[in-house]
Every structure is written in C-alpha cells, then in structure tokens.
Amino acid sequence: MALERLQKILARAGVSSRRAAEELITDGRVRVNGRIVSELGSQADGRRDRIEVDGRRVVLEHPAYYILHKPRGVVSTLRDPEGRPSLGDILGRFPERLFPVGRLDFHTSGALLVTNDGELAEALLHPSRKVPKVYVAKLRGDVDTGALEALRNGVELDDGHMTAPADVIVLREESGSTWVRITIHEGRNRQIVRMGDAVGHPVSRLARLSFAGIDTDRIRPGEIRPLEEKEVEKLKTAYLVPARARRLGQKRSAAHAARQAARALEEVALEGDGGPLEAEDAGWEPLDLIEGADDAGAFDAEALPPASPRPRAPTRKPRVADKYASPQAARAESPRGARRGVGRPGTGAGPRRGGSKKK
C-alpha cells in the first residue's frame, strides 16, 4: 500500500474525523512504529506500519456503510455515562468499529447513517455540502400561513442564528396540532425543535425520514441494513468527490502563491545584490533628491525643472489608398488606372469582366 498522510489513515480507520486526527497528532498521542509523530503531513503505510493512538493499535477495516432506524429513547452516542440506552447497544454486535454520522435527539427517531469511513462522514457533516435532511414534525396548534412562510424563509433562533430557507409542506391537520414535512440543509443542534419554538408552535413529535437521500422505508425502528453499492457511490459522488476537489484546489492555490512569491524574490535579487532596491535602480527619485524640495519633502512646483518635451511619433508617407474611401477609388486615381479609365464617371469604362473574343 502506498504512503498516505497519517491523519487520512486515522480518518479512514474510523478513529476520528480528519480535523480531529490532526489534533491527535499535534498533541503527541499518535505513534508510528513505536515513535511519537507530532508533525502534520507525516506519512505512513496503513497496512505495514504499526500505528497507535493512545496505546491502542489502529487496524484498517473494510469500509462499511449502514442505515439505522434509530428508535426513540436512545442516545446517539456509543456509550452513555447516565446508563441510558445508546447506539453501542445496537452497533456492538458488528465486527467493524462503526460510529454515527451526526446525531439525533433522545426523543427523535428516524434515519441515522453509521459507518467506519471517517473521510465520508466528515464530508457529509461539512456545512458547505448542504446535505438534505427530511423530517416529519407534529407542531402544536393550527399553523397559519404566516408561520409557514416564516419557516420557509428562515427564522431567528434563540442564539441569534438566522436559519437558511427550508422546504415546508403541510401533511395534515388535526385537532390542536399540525403535521408538516420539513427539509433543511443545515445541521444545528435541535434545529427543528428550535424553529418550532421560534414561530410559537412547539414540536411534540419528530422523526427524520431521510438523510442525504437515504431513507428508512424498508426497516423498522431499531433495525439496520447495509447500504447498497449504488447508494454508496451516490454519496461519494455527491459529497466526497467535491470535498476532495476543494482540498486539491486549496493546495494548488497555495502552491501557486508560493511560486509567485519565489519568482518575485528572484526578480528582486536580479536587480542587485538581493537586498532592497535603491532609488536609482528602481528608476525614480525620492522627494528629497528632486530639485526644489525642502527638508520636509515638500517642494515648489515653480522650482522644478521644466519637463522635457514628449518625443513625437515618426510620421509615414501616406499611401494612395489612405485618401480614398474604397479600393476601387484608389485604383481609379492611380496612374495605371487613369490610363485605363478604370471606374471614372463618364468614361464608360469599367473593370473588364470576361471580354469578347477577337475575331
């Protein structure tokens, strides 16, 4: 296996996201073949080198992707200090080291993607990717048109954040409540619940129907299924490939800027001994060297030497065709055209076209 950056290996092994892996490296918590590696950009072979994080060996696993129908009353962590039911109770039977992509509230059920692919998980959670998340929510009260438009256009949350536009559709109305389907492209903490509070209609029931286009139509709460190959390819094409392209573009931009800076330094060095350019070398004179300038750098315009006249551009002898509006007129005024009477009014002569054969 080819050498890869250490943070990428850790992310692909499911240890953490790539950004969190960089913090693990700089904190000196990562060892490669028994040596602590604390420099970003260090490379290793994930198959041959022994990589450890906090003394535990990192083993590259085959990428695994699942969709879980999270039930209500389960926390979206692998372990819960308070002893409540957690995802670890469901994912513990799988051989891979799986972790959830994002979280759902304790009382929220629905689609939750789990995987051991840290790179894909990081791409899906990045705000710039705008991953669609579809929810069905039960709002208290009769939601009027004004509240619906506010949800669609964006509302101000309790922390001052203005939500992005959302797609809101009324599913049905009951006595004292309204069921709506909401599609958002953000992932703020308890966003749907806080949006309901912002418009005066608290959320009494919430479920996520789909995440990034992956739904839970075929599985019941508490069940899990592996993603199909076409579903995985769709996720990578839509979210992972653009993330890689963005990182590559940033690297190329940085490299281009570095090359430009190096080229500028080379040009400065060629002007002299590599130090700052002198005024004479740069082709200009500072104010204190101009005749008529005082000690403060100001000068009297009348004391300046007269400006040298601007050199006139060389003139050329006009050609014959320059005096006429068309090439035909120029040919008519030329000596050869005058003898033939080409194009002259009243001469009856004109350009010869074909001509008759001599008898």
Secondary structure, 3 states (H helix, E strand, C coil): CCCEEHHHHHHHCCCCCHHHHHHHHHCCCEEECCEECCCCCCEECCCCCCEEECCEECCCCCCCEEEEEECCCCECCCCCCCCCCECHHHHCCCCCCCEECCCCCCCCEEEEEEECCHHHHHHHHCHHHCCCEEEEEEEECCCCHHHHHHHHHCCECCCCCECCCCEEEEEEEECCEEEEEEEECCCCCCHHHHHHHHCCCCEEEEEEEEECCEECCCCCCCCEEECCHHHHHHHHHHHHHHHHHHHHHHHHHHHHHHHHHHHHHHHHHHHCCCCCCCHHHHCCCCHHHCCCECCCCCECHHHCCCCCCCCCCCCCCCCHHHHCCCHHHHHHHCHHHHHHCCCCCCCCCCCCCCCCCCC
